[in-house]
Structure formats: C-alpha cells, structure tokens
Amino acid sequence: MKILTANRLTDGIAVWYADGRWAETVRHADLAHDKAAEDRLEAIGAKAYADNEVVDVNLIDADVVDGVVEPVRLREKIRAAGPTIRGDLGKQAERAA
C-alpha cells in the first residue's frame, strides 16, 4: 500500500493526503491499494505542487496497524512523529497529551 506525503510550502511541515486535504498527521492518510489509486494520488500531488501548496511530493510505503495508517520506512516514521531526541516535542508529544 502507498500513501501520499509532502511538505507544506508555507511552513515546511510534513503532511499527508487524507480525505481530500493535506493533514498534519498520517493516521488517516488515503491508502492506494492498486496502481490506479497510486496514479490518482500522484495526480493530486502533482496538482498541489503546481499550485504551490506543497513540495517534495512522494508516494511512500505504508501499512495499517490496529486500524491506523503507519509509514513503513524509518525516515517516514520520523517525519510522522517528529524529533527523535525529545519525546516532549513534535507530533509524538501531541499524542501523549
């Protein structure tokens, strides 16, 4: 499965395409289960890039764990969670609160 990720152009925050918009959390990102769905997400990403909404648009591997979308690669897990040196910062701190 694949999901669409990018960085928002206005502030550089990592975002994922979910439910027709760019979301700051990966938990409910739209999943592409086949090539047609991947092509649809790529087209959405290309348009958002052309419209100067996002940069560094990529389809990445993802799994569903306990009903929640999670990136597969470590790099993408870090982008989703935030800084690795302090658990009280970034998106992982928001989940703990």
Secondary structure by P-SEA (a helix, b strand, c coil): cbbbbbccccccccccccccccccccccccccccaaaaaaaaaaaaaaaaaccccbbbbbbbbbcccbbbbccaaaaaaaccccccccccaaaaaac
